[in-house]
Amino acid sequence: MLKVFITGASSGIGESLARHYAGQGAQLALVARRGDWLDRVAASLTPKPESYVCDVRDAKALMSAAVDFMAKHGAPDIVIANAGVSRGTLTEIEDDLQAFQDIFDINVMGMVNTFHPFVEPMKAKGRGTLVGIASVAGFRGIPGGGAYSASKAAAIRYCESLRVELRSAGVAVVTICPGYIRTPMTDVNKFKMPFLIDVDQAVVRFARAIERNTSFTVIPWSMGIASRLLRITPNWLYDRLFQRMPRKPR
């Protein structure tokens, strides 16, 4: 039986991933901060998942969840660090300093905390897959979203470092960079989102990339092409194009 550990599993991409893998008969471990939301998801799935209410910023709580799951079911085959937050931020606003800290702590250190308990058990088995959910926002700095862009850029580079570190141990690291996926996180956006796709469509593509141990992928592919073009756009042109773009709400 496939064993999958997922953070941020109470809604959006995490919930959809849980439903996808449950449909394959996988034994799941679901982690989220919102206990009532997590209970709703867990109660609707078969086989019954293990549920852990904790914050990915809490390394000890995540370790406890990991130890409990592995004691019951053994080391997971797939660990998906999906938990993340996004909001608009401006450096000059004092109240946003805490938002910068929270976004980095959840999007970057939360991923580290999620992977940490499983690296040695996976190395001991000589197999396993660690999946980091990053974002195309990590390719260029998005005006009004400096904290989110910087955190996702850090997540991409962290996963790349980890991938090379674990290559010889037989442990795969998959980095997935979603574009615009229809979830509660994007529902607050008041601007047009190019190449927007439904979360269930996206998750099928996520799972395919995970199964193939694809080292790095952008979903959907159309956003991948656009993102590659943005990465090679000269700064003077990028600045001119994006200085007036709509901003994510603070």
Salt bridges, closest charged atoms under 4 A:
GLU15 OE2 - ARG19 NH2 2.97
GLU15 OE2 - ARG40 NH1 3.30
GLU50 OE1 - LYS72 NZ 3.27
GLU50 OE2 - HIS73 NE2 2.96
ASP55 OD2 - ARG57 NH2 2.74
ASP68 OD2 - LYS72 NZ 3.13
ASP77 OD1 - LYS125 NZ 3.99
ASP77 OD1 - ARG127 NH1 3.03
ASP96 OD1 - ARG87 NH2 3.07
ASP96 OD1 - ARG250 NH2 2.80
ASP102 OD1 - ARG57 NH1 3.41
GLU120 OE2 - LYS123 NZ 3.74
GLU160 OE1 - ARG157 NH1 3.52
GLU160 OE2 - ARG163 NH2 3.82
ASP198 OD1 - ARG182 NH1 2.17
